[in-house]
Amino acid sequence: MPDTYTATWVSHSSIGDFVNCPRSYYLKNIYRNPQSGNKIQLMSPVLALGQVIHQVLEGLSVLPMHERFTISLLERYEQAWKNIVGERGGFQNDQEEERYKERGRRMLQRVQQHPGPLKEKAVKLQADLPYYWLSEEDEIILCGKIDWLRYLPEKDAVWIVDFKTGRNKEKSDSLQLPIYLLLTTYTQKRPIAGASYWYLDAVDAPEEQVLPDIDEAHERVFTIAKKIQLARKLERFVCPQGERGCRSCQPFEQILLGKAHYVGVGGYKQDIFTLAPITKDTRESIIL
């Protein structure tokens, strides 16, 4: 078996980065801050909110069914929010932070009132980062985490559930479902009975999706993974918009130009930045 350390690792997020802009892929997945040796992350309120909601909900899957809602989701939310307070969440002021925090509260209140699959049995994969060899011959590994695997005891099967915290629907040509189908098929032993997206900001229950053909899913993902591998070998990551950049890579270019605000080091040893300088709360006063 080839070496996992020298293999090309791809995931839903990194593949999405490359499809949008190879330069963006490079800045998010390869580039390291020369001052610290860490990768860089551009924090925004949308990203921060998504991280906290996923943390609260995914954390329930390790608990027995009867214990999942003994502590209010809003109480768990308050604790998790402490990690993204203020500039760490990319918030420019208290008002902006409260708007996003309230939006998250409404999502979790919806789940608390309509828990759906979260009150049923779940399968929790043991690996911190599930992965498998997409191609041993080509030394490519596909990795990623699934938000929730609902267990169907009558079929001894699993059902994929993906939590959506954004307001836009997943595009029909998205690679997310093909990637999740492949990961779930090859990182655990039970058959896949179906998949759903749960748009937490809009609906009370997950919406069933049509599973793709697994061979077609493999071919689509493998084709892009090979392009990523070639770009890494050639060290060629060019923005499709040329030197002026695009909306995917330009914000990260601002970090390299020293025009971003440094926040600190995140949980995955990433240097976190925000674009606009954090403004002070005008309600503060000085005692003379």
C-alpha positions, 0 to 999 in steps of 0.5 A: 500500500502506498504511503499516506504521508506522500499521498494527495489528500482531497476533501469536499472543501478542498475540491470546492476550493480548487474548482472555484479557483486553483489559486484559492486552493493553494492559499487555503490548503498549501500556503503557510505563513512564513512568520509562524509556519501555520496555514491561514484562515479568513474568518467571517461571521457566516463561517463562525456561525456555521462552525458553532452550529455544527459543533453543537449538533454533531456533538449529540451523536456521541451521546445515547438517545435519552441523553441528547436533549437533557441539556438544552441546545441553547445552553450548549450553544452559549458555551460553544459561542464563547470560542468565537466572541468578538473578533475571533468570529470576524464580527465588526461590532456587538450589533453584528455579533448579536444578529448572527447569534440570534440567527443561530438561536432560531436554528437550534430552537427549531431543532429542539422543537423538531429533533427528527433524526437527532432523537433516533439511533446514530452511527458514530465513526471512530476515526477523527478524520475518516478517509479511504484510498480513492486510488491506491495506484495514483496515491490519492486519498479522499477524506472528510467528516459526515455531519450525522449518520442516522441508523435504520435498525430495520435495514441495518443501514445508515442515512446521511444527514447534512446540516446546512446553516446557509440560506442558499440551496446546494447546487444540483451539480455540487460534488458534496453528495457524491463525496459523502456517498463515497466516504460513507460507503468506504469508511464503514460497513453498512449500506447507504439507504439515503441522504438528506440536507437539513436547511436549519434556517428555513425548514423543520425537517431534513429534505431527502436527496437523490443518491447519485450512482456510485461509479459516476460519483467516483469518476467525477471526484477522481477526475478533479482529484487528478487535476489537483494532484497534477497542479501540486506536482507542477506547483501551478495554481493560477486564478481563472481571472488572471492577476487581478484575482477573483472573489475566491482568492482576492480576500486571501491575497489581502492577508499576504499583502499585510492588509488583513487583521490578525486575530490569533491561532485557531484550533487547527493551528491556523493563523486567523485573520479578518479583512476589515479592522475591528471597530471599537464599541462606541458605548465604551467610555473613559474615566478621567 
